[in-house]
Amino acid sequence: MAIGDLPQIGITSYAGYTFNETVDTTLYRVSPQYDSAKRTVIACEFTIGLKWTIANKFGTKAQIQDMIARLTRAGEELRYEGRGFGNEAVNRGVVKDVNWGPHPGDVTLKPVGAGLAVEAEWKVTFTIPTCNDAVFNGIMEWNFGANYAIDNEGVTTRTIRGYLVIANNRNRPGDRAVPRSADAFRAAITPGLLRGFKRESQEFTLSPNKSKLEYAFVDKEIGTNAPGDGILSAEASAGYLADTPGARAARLV
């Protein structure tokens, strides 16, 4: 039976490259991705391995070059349907990879037909949430910790360190623009100032892919004579003045 006579089983394609009838699934793995506190699963990373044969009586060079160009591009549309694992369609419609994927792996080629046939293998990973109420944008993970340092005079310095991770991907497959940045969430992650403390410093570090914002806030205790909310610093002085000897002194503040 010729390759073209084999029945089509489902649809498998990536970046416009459609796998032919010989494609076989060699791997289908789902790996839960936990937050750093190990409290919850924020998404699942899927890995699919495929193996298929490319044959052409006029030679396979052009097909191979086109295939490699397509299967090595990140963030393209992936379809994996009708193969018994459910229908995966990533970066198609509302379902989007939340970590700039899909991410293609190696393309492995083996000649099997004197330049007229090639056996190919390829893997791809993508990350999506799998809960029933899954969303594909916004905050994925937000964790922080606190340190309290007390000096020999009893003055407390509070340091809060944390990070925020957002779901991120292109507006459309192949787009190079960055649609959103975790830096836009600074206001959401800024902790309130305790009464009697002043903010000594604040630090933000944005990851290269713009999906993660790390931060640190240092607040130091200044006692009960703290200025009101929204006042960064205040100074006051007091003295007494008498115009003539024996006169009642006037207090100056």
C-alpha positions as CSV (number, residue, x, y, z in Angstrom):
1,M,0.0,0.0,0.0
2,A,1.4,3.4,-0.9
3,I,1.6,6.2,1.7
4,G,-1.1,8.2,-0.1
5,D,-3.5,5.2,0.2
6,L,-3.4,5.1,4.0
7,P,-6.4,6.5,5.9
8,Q,-6.2,9.9,7.5
9,I,-6.4,9.8,11.3
10,G,-7.2,13.2,12.8
11,I,-5.4,16.4,12.0
12,T,-1.9,17.1,13.2
13,S,-0.2,20.4,12.1
14,Y,2.1,23.1,13.3
15,A,2.9,26.5,11.8
16,G,1.1,25.5,8.6
17,Y,2.9,22.2,8.2
18,T,0.5,19.3,8.1
19,F,1.8,15.9,9.0
20,N,1.0,13.2,6.6
21,E,-0.9,9.9,7.0
22,T,2.2,8.0,8.4
23,V,2.5,10.2,11.5
24,D,2.6,8.2,14.7
25,T,2.6,9.5,18.3
26,T,5.7,8.4,20.2
27,L,5.2,10.4,23.3
28,Y,2.3,12.2,25.0
29,R,3.3,13.5,28.5
30,V,1.6,15.9,30.8
31,S,3.7,17.6,33.6
32,P,2.0,19.7,36.3
33,Q,3.8,23.0,36.8
34,Y,3.7,24.0,40.5
35,D,4.1,27.5,42.0
36,S,7.3,28.0,44.0
37,A,5.5,27.4,47.3
38,K,4.3,24.0,46.0
39,R,0.7,24.8,47.0
40,T,-1.0,24.7,43.7
41,V,-0.6,23.8,40.0
42,I,-0.6,26.9,37.9
43,A,-0.6,25.1,34.5
44,C,0.4,21.9,32.8
45,E,3.3,21.4,30.3
46,F,2.4,19.0,27.5
47,T,5.1,17.3,25.5
48,I,4.1,15.5,22.2
49,G,6.5,13.4,20.2
50,L,5.8,12.5,16.6
51,K,7.4,10.2,14.0
52,W,6.5,10.0,10.3
53,T,7.9,9.3,6.9
54,I,8.3,11.8,4.0
55,A,8.5,10.3,0.5
56,N,8.7,11.8,-2.9
57,K,9.7,10.1,-6.1
58,F,11.2,13.4,-7.3
59,G,13.3,13.9,-4.1
60,T,12.5,15.2,-0.7
61,K,14.9,18.2,-0.4
62,A,12.3,21.0,-0.9
63,Q,9.8,19.3,1.5
64,I,12.5,18.8,4.2
65,Q,13.7,22.5,3.9
66,D,10.1,23.8,4.3
67,M,9.4,21.4,7.1
68,I,12.5,22.4,9.1
69,A,11.7,26.1,8.6
70,R,8.2,25.6,10.0
71,L,8.9,23.1,12.8
72,T,11.6,25.3,14.4
73,R,9.5,28.4,14.9
74,A,8.3,29.2,18.4
75,G,4.8,30.3,19.3
76,E,3.0,29.1,16.2
77,E,-0.5,27.4,15.9
78,L,-0.5,23.7,16.9
79,R,-3.3,21.3,16.1
80,Y,-3.4,17.7,17.4
81,E,-6.9,16.3,16.9
82,G,-8.6,13.0,16.5
83,R,-6.0,10.8,18.2
84,G,-7.7,9.7,21.3
85,F,-6.2,12.3,23.7
86,G,-8.8,15.0,23.2
87,N,-8.4,17.8,20.6
88,E,-5.5,20.1,21.4
89,A,-5.6,23.3,19.5
90,V,-3.1,25.8,20.9
91,N,-2.8,29.5,19.8
92,R,-6.0,28.9,17.9
93,G,-9.1,30.7,19.2
94,V,-9.2,31.4,23.0
95,V,-6.7,28.6,24.0
96,K,-3.2,30.1,24.1
97,D,0.1,28.9,25.5
98,V,0.7,30.9,28.7
99,N,4.6,30.7,28.4
100,W,5.4,32.0,25.0
101,G,5.0,28.6,23.4
102,P,4.6,26.2,21.8
103,H,8.3,25.5,22.0
104,P,9.6,23.1,19.3
105,G,12.3,20.6,20.0
106,D,14.8,18.9,17.8
107,V,14.0,17.7,14.3
108,T,15.7,14.3,13.7
109,L,16.0,12.9,10.2
110,K,17.1,9.5,8.9
111,P,17.4,8.7,5.2
112,V,15.5,5.5,4.3
113,G,15.0,5.6,0.6
114,A,18.1,6.6,-1.4
115,G,17.1,10.3,-1.3
116,L,13.5,9.6,-2.0
117,A,12.3,9.0,1.5
118,V,13.2,10.3,5.0
119,E,12.1,9.2,8.4
120,A,11.5,12.2,10.7
121,E,11.0,12.7,14.4
122,W,10.1,15.8,16.3
123,K,8.9,16.9,19.7
124,V,7.0,20.0,20.8
125,T,6.0,21.4,24.3
126,F,3.2,23.8,25.2
127,T,1.9,25.1,28.5
128,I,-1.8,25.7,29.2
129,P,-4.0,25.6,32.3
130,T,-6.3,22.6,32.5
131,C,-8.8,23.5,35.1
132,N,-12.5,23.8,34.2
133,D,-12.5,27.6,34.6
134,A,-9.1,28.1,32.8
135,V,-8.2,31.6,31.6
136,F,-5.2,32.4,29.4
137,N,-4.2,35.8,30.5
138,G,-3.6,37.7,33.7
139,I,-1.8,36.7,36.9
140,M,-0.7,33.0,37.1
141,E,1.4,33.1,40.2
142,W,2.0,35.5,43.1
143,N,4.1,34.7,46.1
144,F,6.0,36.7,48.7
145,G,7.8,36.3,52.0
146,A,8.7,38.7,54.9
147,N,11.8,39.2,57.1
148,Y,11.8,41.2,60.3
149,A,15.2,42.5,61.6
150,I,15.2,44.1,65.1
151,D,18.3,46.1,66.1
152,N,19.8,46.6,69.7
153,E,17.5,49.6,70.2
154,G,14.4,47.6,69.4
155,V,13.8,49.3,66.0
156,T,12.3,46.9,63.5
157,T,13.1,46.8,59.8
158,R,10.6,44.8,57.6
159,T,11.7,43.5,54.2
160,I,9.1,42.0,51.9
161,R,10.4,40.0,48.9
162,G,8.2,38.3,46.3
163,Y,7.4,37.9,42.6
164,L,4.5,37.9,40.3
165,V,4.2,35.8,37.0
166,I,1.7,36.5,34.3
167,A,0.5,34.5,31.4
168,N,2.1,35.7,28.2
169,N,2.0,35.0,24.5
170,R,1.8,36.8,21.2
171,N,-1.3,38.5,20.0
172,R,-1.2,36.2,17.1
173,P,1.1,33.4,15.9
174,G,4.4,34.7,14.6
175,D,3.9,38.2,16.0
176,R,7.1,39.6,17.6
177,A,5.5,42.3,19.7
178,V,5.2,41.9,23.5
179,P,1.5,42.3,24.3
180,R,1.8,42.7,28.1
181,S,4.4,43.1,30.8
182,A,4.4,42.0,34.4
183,D,5.8,45.5,35.2
184,A,2.3,46.9,34.7
185,F,1.3,45.1,38.0
186,R,3.5,47.2,40.3
187,A,0.5,48.9,41.9
188,A,-1.1,45.6,42.6
189,I,1.9,44.1,44.4
190,T,2.9,47.2,46.5
191,P,2.3,46.4,50.2
192,G,0.7,49.0,52.5
193,L,2.9,50.9,54.9
194,L,2.6,50.0,58.6
195,R,1.7,52.9,61.0
196,G,5.0,54.2,62.5
197,F,7.1,52.9,59.6
198,K,8.7,54.7,56.6
199,R,9.6,53.1,53.3
200,E,13.4,53.0,53.0
201,S,13.6,51.5,49.5
202,Q,11.8,49.5,46.8
203,E,13.3,47.4,44.1
204,F,11.9,45.8,40.9
205,T,13.5,43.3,38.5
206,L,11.7,42.4,35.3
207,S,12.5,39.2,33.5
208,P,13.7,39.3,29.9
209,N,10.5,37.7,28.6
210,K,8.5,40.3,30.5
211,S,6.4,37.6,32.3
212,K,8.0,37.8,35.8
213,L,8.4,40.7,38.1
214,E,10.5,40.3,41.3
215,Y,10.3,42.9,44.0
216,A,11.5,44.0,47.4
217,F,10.2,46.6,49.8
218,V,12.2,47.7,52.9
219,D,10.3,49.5,55.6
220,K,11.9,50.9,58.8
221,E,10.2,51.7,62.1
222,I,10.4,55.4,63.1
223,G,8.2,55.3,66.2
224,T,5.0,57.0,67.3
225,N,5.9,60.4,66.0
226,A,5.5,59.2,62.4
227,P,4.1,61.7,59.8
228,G,0.7,61.1,58.4
229,D,-0.2,58.8,55.5
230,G,1.4,59.9,52.2
231,I,4.0,62.1,53.9
232,L,7.5,60.8,53.2
233,S,9.4,62.9,55.8
234,A,8.8,65.8,58.2
235,E,11.0,67.9,60.5
236,A,10.1,70.2,63.4
237,S,12.0,72.3,65.9
238,A,11.1,74.3,69.0
239,G,12.6,77.3,70.9
240,Y,11.7,80.2,73.2
241,L,12.0,84.0,72.7
242,A,11.6,86.8,75.2
243,D,11.7,90.4,74.0
244,T,12.5,92.1,77.4
245,P,13.9,90.8,80.7
246,G,11.2,89.4,82.9
247,A,8.7,89.1,80.0
248,R,6.9,85.9,79.4
249,A,8.8,83.8,76.8
250,A,7.0,83.0,73.6
251,R,7.3,79.4,72.4
252,L,8.4,79.0,68.8
253,V,7.7,75.8,66.9
